[in-house]
Amino acid sequence: MPLMYKIEWMKLKRQRLWIIMLFVPLVGCSLGAFNFSSSYDLLMKTGTNQWYQLWTQVTFFYALFLFPILSGIYASFICRVDHLDGGWKQLLALPVSRKKVYIAKLGILMTMILITQIILVLIYLSIGNLIGLSDSLPLSFIVLAMFNGWLASLPLASIQLWLSLRTKSFGIPLGLNIFFSFSSLAAMILKINFIYPWAQPSLAMAAPTEKGITSYPLFFCVVFITFLITFLLGCKNFTNRDIYS
């Protein structure tokens, strides 16, 4: 398993994904900071901690829209090399089970998402200090929210990997992820965001001032059950497919 993980990681070295890893969290934090600064008086009427309000604005743009799309882009890049020039035939000719290949790819995807989450927090803290927030920093909450968002992305990552494995096209998975990401607003209105994979990371990263998760044990039970179902289906489909060109 570690060998397959290393092989998958090596494939991504020339993809320059670090640019996307930096750019997307920067965009999310910048949009959130702009919204926070332009609506400062209105947002601070409740007397809430400045850091919480900034986090709320950042996660509205990042966690609800950019993050699901970004993780879909990662999944597409992870499978892109294999879809080109008979890559699947070379990969599946190795004396390694398809199940291990699938798990390695999912492990790489979750690693990339975690790195992006860490970068988000670092940029968020930098921008908060740059604009001069004076309230006490709830660092323990920020770190926990980052980790919870990562865990809540498990079902989403599993679905996106399955989509990327199924098609050579980069545009089809991307288009579907954009559609389902913006559909998170409808899921919120219908109050089904609790079970909607594209909205779950946003819920997990919500500030205490928001109407987020009422029961974390129940929420993560739903997340892990959804992940288990999507993982088993995706892995079975990958294992049973006869042809990968």
Buried (B, 14 or more C-beta within 10 A) or exposed (E): EEEBBEBBBEBBEEBEBEEBBBEBBBBBBBBBBEBBEEEBEEBBEEEBBBBBBBBBBBBBBBBBBBBBBBBBBBBBBBBBBBBEEEBBEEBBEEEBEBEBBBBBBBBBBBBBBBBBBBBBBEBBBEBBEEEEBEBEBBEEBBEEBBBBBBBBBBBBBBBBBBBBBBBBEBEBBBEBBBEBBBBBEEBBEEEEBBBBBBBBBBBBBBBEBBEBBEEEEEBBEBBBEBBEEBBEEBBEEBEEEEEBE
